[in-house]
Amino acid sequence: MYNNRPAGFWIRLGSIVIDGLLFLPIYLIFLFMGVSDTNTELVVNSINFLYFLIVPVLWAGFTVGKRAVGIRIVRIDGGKVTIWTTVKRYILASLIYVVTLGLGVLVSAFMIGLRQDKRSIHDFVAGTEIVHISK
């Protein structure tokens, strides 16, 4: 386990907002090109999905948002973040959130806010945690 301080709810939310803002220009370009809403959503969601699946693997647990706020994904066992790590984190955990009709998302938010280690459901599924990076 890393000695870095676990990242709490608000900083994690901030990183998600920054990452989400990255996709706004793509969405607007398709919108102004007159591409149908269905196609626009499909393209933007596909790029978004691949971004969260691949970027943390290639960039040592960072996304643009995480890097901007000074946090990153690390594996509990100290290994590198792999594609299997991100598959578990984003795909398998999403299935839990869907099956629980979104209740899992609420539980995860409370876990991040209340647990000392700040780990959520998707952190447990993937064997990860989000930590502040050393400066």
N, C-alpha and C positions, 0 to 999 in steps of 0.2 A: 504494500500500500504506500502511496506517496505521502510525504510529510506536508504537502501543500494544504492550505486551508480550503475546506469545501465551499463551493459557491452556493449562495442562497437563492431564494425565489426571485427577487427583484433583478439581480444582475443577470440571471439566466433568462428572465423575460426580456430584458433589454437586448440581449444578444439575439433572441428570436425576432424581435421587432426589427433590428438592423438587417438580419438576414432576409426577412420578409420584404423590406424596402428595396432590396436588390432586384426583386422580381417585378416590382411596380413598373419600371420602364419597359420591360419586355411585354407586360400585359397591355400597357398603353400603346405601344407600337402596333401590336396586333389589332387593338381596338380601332385605332385611327386608319389602319389599312383596310378596315371593313371586313375582317375575318369574322366569321360567326362566333358567337359567345361560346358555343360548345367546343369548337376547334381551338379557340383561344385558351379556354380553361384546360383542355387536354394538353396543349403544348406547354403552357406555364406550369401546370401540375407535374408533367413529366420531367421538365428541367429542374423543378424544385425537388422532386423525389431523387433524381440522380445527384443533385448537388449535395443533399444531406447524406446520401449513401457513399459517395466517392470522395468528396473534398476532405472530410476528416481522416480518411485513410491516407491520402496523398500529402496532407499537411499536418501530420503529427497530432491529430485530435482537434484541430482548429477548424472553424468556419470563419468567414469574414466577420460575422457578428461576435463570435466568441473571442477572436483575436482583438477586435476593437475594444472590448470591455475587459480584456485580460484574464479570460478563463479558457479552459480546454477540457476535452474528454480524455480521461486516462483509464486504463484497465486496472482493476483491483490487483491482479496478479503481476503488474509491472510490465507486461508485454506490450507490444505495439498494437495500436488500434488497426484492426484488419477489416476486410470487407465483411467477414462473418460477424465481427463485432457490430458493425453498423447495420447489418441485416437483422440481427437480433434486437438491436436498439430501436430501429425504426419500423421494421415490418412486423416482427413477432409481437412486439409490445403494442403496436397499433391494432393488431387483432384483439388483444385483451381489451383495449379501449372501446373497440366496436362491439364486442360481445357484451360488455357491461353497459352498453348504451351511453357511453360517455362518463359514467360514474368513476371509472378508472382514472380519467384525467383529473377529476376533482380530488380523488384520493392521492394521486401523485403530487398535486399542488400542496396539499396538506402535509404530505411526507417531506417535501422539500422545505416547507416552512417550519415544521416541528421537530424533525429528526436531527440529532446532533451531526450525523454524517451527511445530511442533506440529500440522500439518495432517494430516487423515486422508483416507481414500478419498472420503467424502462431501463434504469440503471441496474436494478437487480437482475432483470432478464438478460442483460448483456454483460454483466460483471464489470460495470464501469462506474465512474463517479465524475462529477464536474468539479474542477479545482481552480483556484486562483493560480496564475503563473507567478513564479518568482521574478522580481524586477531587478 
